[in-house]
Amino acid sequence: MLLLLAGSREASCAPGPPQQFQHFTAPRPLQPGHTLVLGFMGGRDSWRNTEVGVGRTAQWLRQKAIPGVHVETVENLKRGLALRLVRACLDGNGDGRLQPEERLGARIVLYGQSFGGAAVVKFARQLDRLDIPVLLTVQVDSVGRGDGLIPTNVRVAANLYQDNGRFIRGEAPIRAADSSRTRILGNFRFDYSNLDIDLSHLPWYKTIARRAHAKMDRDPAVWRKVEVLILDAL
């Protein structure tokens, strides 16, 4: 199985080094039947940030220490690094090429928030071009172009969104390119018109003109849903 997620709370406050391939800790190659979970960060969030939803979920998954599950986080503009990792994780014989049985044996889960939600769909398409299947994609208030159509290599997909924001609203609804190959688990709407969520600790640029978007990232109910979706896929 494949999972990508992020570091420690202390690291979340420091800018730290730019994300590089050597920062990944998942074994290369993975043992047969193991899963990789990739969490794509939103906006300009660092891969080390554990204060945002993607990072918190990665940390939660790691603490559960599920046998055979490996978790990493990826900045949304670093899909090239993520692809390099996937190829290395699947290359069981180390010959630098992915054999059909290595591709088909992949167990990959992708999730992300905001621009990271859009990156999830874009990355799934990259894997589709390599004939690599994906167990699950989860988008949280996804922001980007072309992130509403889920490619045929994805087994199941889910979309969590809000439509209260004046300028930033999540993609809704997502749909399958081929409904016979991909099952849409749901387009789950969250309402922030009257829900009070503390944003006082956030910098001004994360709340101005996008309060509902920021509230969704800090909503525990959203990330409990993400956790359940991932555990069900595993």
Secondary structure, DSSP 4 states (H G I P E B T S, - for coil): -BB-----HHHHTS--SPP-GGG--S-SSPPTT-EEEEEEPPTT--TT--SSHHHHHHHHHHHHT-TTEEEEEE-TT-HHHHHHHHHHHH-TT-SSS--HHHHHT--EEEEEETHHHHHHHHHHHHHHHTT--EEEEEEES--STT-SEE-TTEEEEEEEE----SS-------EES-TTT-EEEEEEE---SS-----TTS-GGGTTT-HHHHHHHT-HHHHHHHHHHHHHH-
